[in-house]
Structure formats: structure tokens, C-alpha cells
Amino acid sequence: MQFSKELTRLSAQAEAALAGRFAEIEATAFANTNRVMDAFRAHRVSDALFQASSGYGFGDKGREELDSIFAELMGTEAAFVRHSIVSGTHALSIGLFGLLRPGDVLYSVAGKPYDTLEQVIGIAGNAGDGSLADFGVSYRQTDLNADGSFRTEEILNNLKTTPQIKVVFIQRSKGYLNRKTLSVEQLEKLISAVKALRKDVYVVVDNCYGEFVEAREPGHAGADLVIGSLIKNPGGGMAECGAYLAGTARAVELASYRLTSVGVGVEQGATLGQNKSLYKGLFYAPHTVAQALKTALFAAYLFEKLGYTVEPRWDEPRYDIIQTVQTGSAEGLCAFCRGIQKGSPVDAFVTPEPWDMPGYSDRVIMAAGGFTQGSSIELSADGPLRAPFTAFFQGGLTYESGKLGILSAAAELAAEQEKEKAK
Ligand SMILES: *Cc1c(COP(=O)(O)O)cnc(C)c1O
């Protein structure tokens, strides 16, 4: 790829300005790699743990040790990690159905959860599908303040007056919303306040895109159940599929009864030769997350200088790997995604088009040219076709390739602007 003089100059300017931020990111990656390696050593990770099991998978040592290692890294008592959980949504569904009973209230305190959860909760007009609502679980929500902070007083008041609240749900990352991502420190403050008032509620955190961005996880902040996808951060770009749930022993046990069946829990589950890529992915994860963060910062700087509104800005703290760029038009969003696609290692020759993706209420355009289908720790961009036509982008297995992808997106957006001007 060849880029304009202007982009090449901006690119060098970006890297000079970002040197300090890059050093911070590398320091966190070092701290997290140290945690991972300490856990691997303590759990005596060896070739024997990479062996495949089949059938029921009873006594699969590799699976059992990986569960314990995840628990340790996530700051929780227990965990399970399975290649057989098909997605983050599936994992969240397992967790929510595991904890909630008829008559209970699910209370989301960071605004509307991720689009795909609407059908799980039963607020998408999907009565009869077997959602939580069909099983008598109701739903309540409190939005974040405009500055991204929790409405703590309102939340505590609702917990006081509604004893039926069983799960307090917090989505850490912004997802498809134009809001800020929550830090572990923010979570910790809220969780302490919630627990001081109601020890009986489970705090469930959707941790998607947040793992290893900080040196602490929501489990260290007192969350009862922390959930995420392996084709995002903690799979390190190596895991081929899967997800994890980590939390208190009881919350994890209840969730495990939804993973398999009541009574069986985590005792079964053949790993079919997937263990090695899950271990290897976890080993890479802190480093890979750092590559994605550097790519996001590079984009934040570049697109801001090109006149776009970006979030977070390059000099702001960040708590997930997502970067948004407001493209301002459907054409702009599509151009951005075309550029990312062109700058990907796989499928660089295809053109992404908007489509009605199951589980999402607006049409969505996605650019993804990764080695693992749908993996968003690999460079990928997507966004629903609704104003302000925000491109949500994340990933980059290596900073070098991520940078190329971002430059390609900038070039494609510039070409689209030229076309608009000519009209
Ligand atoms: C990706 C994501 C999910 C859902 O994960 P899928 O694997 O796409 O089903 C849920 N919540 C957040 C915040 C996410 O980023």
C-alpha cells in the first residue's frame, strides 16, 4: 500500500506524540504477562495439559487447570473456559439464566446492554421465544450520567425499594453506544456500595473487550460473575472460538448448570484438542491487547487531526480496546469499513456491505479480514447504520498491521470525501 504525503506526515507526527502512551501500554502488558506466567508456573502448565479429551471429557486436566488459571487472572474464586460456548452472547445468556429465577428482576445499571442481549432479556418484542421475560424475570434499567458516571444514588434507592432485584448487570465497554467505557476503579466503587446495601444480589459484569487493558479485572473489584469472549481480548488472537465465565464459587456453579446440566456443571466437556490454542492465546493476550491498544491510539490521533470526532481521544485514559470515529454519513461509515477491509491480511479483496445481522435492530456494516471468522481482537470495524454513523473499530494482532489498516481507512475516507465534493 502507498499513502499520500499528507497521511505519511501525519502518521509520523502521531507516533512521536504517542511515544509516552505507548510506553504506558507496554508497562501494563508486561505486568499482565507477569501475572499470566506466574499462574502458568503455579499450575505447572506442561505438554500433558494440551492433550485432547473426547466423549464426556471427564477428568480433563488441561481443562481443569485452565479454569483455575482464568479464575486467578480474573481475580475470582472459580471460572470455566470452554471452546464450546459459541459467542459472548451465549456466555452472557448462560450466566443470566444460571442466576435468575421466576419473579426476579434483572437490573442493568450502565444503560442499555449490548444489542444481542435484548432478545435474551426479552425486550425485543420476542415473546414466546424462551427469553428471561418468558420465564418471569423482569428487567429494569438505569442509564449512566452524561459524563459516563453511575447514578449511584438512584441505583441504591432502587435496590432498597425493589427486593426482587437479583442481578445487577454492568456492561463495562461501550458496545454500540456513544458512551464512555467504565474503569475497574469505577466498578469497584459501585460494587462496594451495592454490596454494602445488598449482599444477596449478584453483580454480573459483561467484560467483553476489557480484559488485560488494566492490570486488574472486575473480579478484583468484587464482581460475582465476569463474562467475556475468547475471540476478543483473552483469546489473544489464538483461540479459535469460545468464552469464559469467572466469579464466586456459587455463581460459577449456578452458571455451569446452564452450560451443561444441573448436577453435571463443569465436570464434563471434551476439549477435542482445543486446549493448546486456549493456553497459547492466554499467554499472548496481554501482548495482543497492547497491539490493539496502540492501533486504537494511532487511529484516535490520526482521525482527530483529520477533523473527525473520536472517542476516546488519544490523550484520554482508556479501559477497553474499542475506538470510535464519527464518520457523519452512511457513505463515510461504509468507506471507513472498506478501508479497514482493504488493509486486512485475509479477504483484503472483498467489499463489505451493510446487512440485517440476526440479533441487531439496525442494519450493520462489518469489516473483518482476520484469520478467525468474526474475531474482533483482529483488526475489525463495524457500526450500525444510524446517526451519527459511528465506526466502532478494534483489534490488530500486530501494531504494524493495525497501523496499515488505519492508514487504509483514512485513505478510503479521503477518497469518499473527494467523490462527494465532485458531485
Ligand atoms: C461482543 C460483545 C458482546 C457479545 O459477544 P458476541 O460474541 O458478539 O456474541 C456482548 N457485550 C459486549 C460489550 C461486546 O462487546
The ligand as an SDF file (V2000), in Angstrom:
LIG
                    3D

 15 15  0  0  0  0  0  0  0  0999 V2000
  -19.0260   -8.5370   21.6400 C   0  0  0  0  0  0  0  0  0  0  0  0
  -19.8190   -8.1560   22.7880 C   0  0  0  0  0  0  0  0  0  0  0  0
  -20.8650   -8.9500   23.2520 C   0  0  0  0  0  0  0  0  0  0  0  0
  -21.3750  -10.1750   22.5570 C   0  0  0  0  0  0  0  0  0  0  0  0
  -20.4250  -11.0230   22.0910 O   0  0  0  0  0  0  0  0  0  0  0  0
  -20.6650  -11.8780   20.7500 P   0  0  0  0  0  0  0  0  0  0  0  0
  -19.5040  -12.7820   20.7840 O   0  0  0  0  0  0  0  0  0  0  0  0
  -20.6490  -10.9340   19.6030 O   0  0  0  0  0  0  0  0  0  0  0  0
  -21.9600  -12.5820   20.8940 O   0  0  0  0  0  0  0  0  0  0  0  0
  -21.5200   -8.5300   24.3850 C   0  0  0  0  0  0  0  0  0  0  0  0
  -21.1900   -7.4020   25.0120 N   0  0  0  0  0  0  0  0  0  0  0  0
  -20.2070   -6.6090   24.5870 C   0  0  0  0  0  0  0  0  0  0  0  0
  -19.8750   -5.3560   25.3240 C   0  0  0  0  0  0  0  0  0  0  0  0
  -19.4850   -6.9590   23.4630 C   0  0  0  0  0  0  0  0  0  0  0  0
  -18.5090   -6.1750   23.0390 O   0  0  0  0  0  0  0  0  0  0  0  0
  1  2  1  0
  2  3  1  0
  2 14  2  0
  3  4  1  0
  3 10  2  0
  4  5  1  0
  5  6  1  0
  6  7  2  0
  6  8  1  0
  6  9  1  0
 10 11  1  0
 11 12  2  0
 12 13  1  0
 12 14  1  0
 14 15  1  0
M  END
$$$$
